[in-house]
Structure formats: C-alpha cells, structure tokens
Amino acid sequence: MPFDWFLALILFIIIFIHLVTSKELPPAFFNHLNLWFILFFLVNLVSSLFSEFRDTSLMAMVVLLQAYGFIVINLFFLTEKAVLKQLPLVLGLSIGLNSLIASLGYFFGMEFLNTYDGEFLTIGATVGANGLATMCVFIIPILFNKLMYEKKPGLFFLYLALILVNVSGIISSQSRGGFLHLILITLLIVIFNRHRFQPRFWESSSVGLLSVW
C-alpha cells in the first residue's frame, strides 16, 4: 500500500473513533459548498453512465470520490480560524512550490522533478499540464483576496510573490485552458474590485514599492 494511502487509512480510523465518541460533526462540515459538491458529483455520474466510454468515465468517478475523501479528512482537522487565516497560506505555499519547480524548468531548463519517463515536461510534481494549471487558477483569487486585506508588509509581499509564481506556473504548464481561465479570473478580479483601482490606489502602491526599492 502506498504511504499516502496508508496515512489516509490511519486518519480515517482516527476520524471514525472521533465520530463514535463525540457523536457530532465538526463545524467545517456545515458549509455552502456541500450542495455544489453533490450536484457536481451527480452531473458527472449521469454523464459517465451515458458516455460512450463508460468504463473510463466510471474510473474517473473513482478518482473523484478519492478527492472527496481527502476533502473530508481535511474538514475534520480544520477550524473556522484555520480556514480563514491559515489554509490560504498553506495552499499558496504548497501550490506555489509546485509552480516554482515548473517555472524553473520552463524558464531555466531545470530538469529535476520536470522529467517523466525520459521526457522533459515543465509540469512540476503534477501528472499533467492541466492539473498544474487548475491548481494555480484555483489559488490565485484566494491569494489576491488575502493580499487586498493584509496589513503586515511581510505577508503582503509574500502573497504578491505567490501570485506571481502561480501565474508563472500557468505559463509554464502551456495549458490553453489554464491560460483562458487566467484571463477570466483576472477580469472577474478587476470587476469585483474596481472600486479599489482608483488613482489613489496606484499612487500609494507606487510610493510603497519605491520605498521598498
């Protein structure tokens, strides 16, 4: 058994014991995403059943269930404070590391962790370009939100650096879908934050960058 599956099994046992003793679910389970997760699963299930490649589609459903399993594990160990303050940074750093590896391969030709079966692919430690791009697209809006409300200069520039690294990760993946999603989320970020992009904002940002320089 692979180590990650062994670790997941241990965690499930711990969770089962916790459920038996406490007889209640953690607060993180009660969120507005549950309905969307269920709908997404049902749509994929119906699509798989009517697909010409049913066997392949159903195998993909197994992978989806595995992903849901890992989400459930994380929900048991997350508090509201962790979700709001700690999880975005943890995700940003982990995905950013992956994007950094891919970027070093794409821009500087680093072959370490970018070579698979003898083929040089700048996809970091993921299994495909679309996987890398998906993770980057997912984390960028979250990092931008943290960036806008962060008051500590150190964390502000850390979030900014992580955003740039993950944008670089999308470029490194050479994923057309990832690039289109990057354009879309950039437009949405500008639209929903248009009140922030005033001349005063650019003046203060420029002064801040020049003072750091």
MOTAQUI-V172890 format. One record per helix or strand. SS is the DSSP state (A for helix, B for strand). FROM is the first residue (numbers start at 0). LEN is the number of residues. If there is no record, write none. Layout:
SS,FROM,LEN ; SS,FROM,LEN
This chain:
A,2,20 ; A,26,3 ; A,32,17 ; A,53,23 ; A,79,29 ; B,114,2 ; B,118,2 ; A,128,21 ; A,152,21 ; A,175,17 ; A,198,14
